[in-house]
Amino acid sequence: MQQKENQIIEFTILFNKYKKRIYNYALKMLNDKMRADDIVQDVFIKLFENLNNIHNKQSIQCWLFKTARNEMMSFLRNMKTKKFISESVDIEEIEIDSEISLEDEIENKELNKLILGELENMNEDFREVFVLKEYSGLSYKEIASLISIDEDLVKSRLYKARQKLINKISKLV
């Protein structure tokens, strides 16, 4: 009984630590709030079922993002299209952990809307690397491992994504 209680406690801690990051990743990749919620639920159900099988607890973050990515790719394959759902993301729905003041938050709201709008139009490969780095906080190495590409390619895609955003946004501002 003690082992089950410890597993529930460990799961709860992991859920609270990673749920927003997984949700934000899914939301920014799919632009579908309900599907992002479903992804989070599916990922954490799988985590609970497999928690005892994960021997390297340091790799749980990578495991969670890899599982979320697999769930999203499965969803996209089932739709028989690689196009993302066109429902736009409401900036208010994105959950952010930060100490930003209300004044800074208001100033950044317009910029965030511009970035999200441009991310919707960006190539999936660039968007995914950008979201994983900038919004999910993963390292280059973690991103490379997660999407099975070379770390230098991660850096290249991230650089190109940032440049595209800078170019588009600078024209709008």
Secondary structure, 3 states (H helix, E strand, C coil): CHHHHHHHHHHHHHHHHHHHHHHHHHHHHHCCHHHHHHHHHHHHHHHHHHHHHCCCHHHHHHHHHHHHHHHHHHHHHHCCCCCCCCCCCCHHHCCCCCCCCHHHHHHHHHHHHHHHHHHHHCCHHHHHHHHHHHHCCCCHHHHHHHHCCCHHHHHHHHHHHHHHHHHHHHHHC
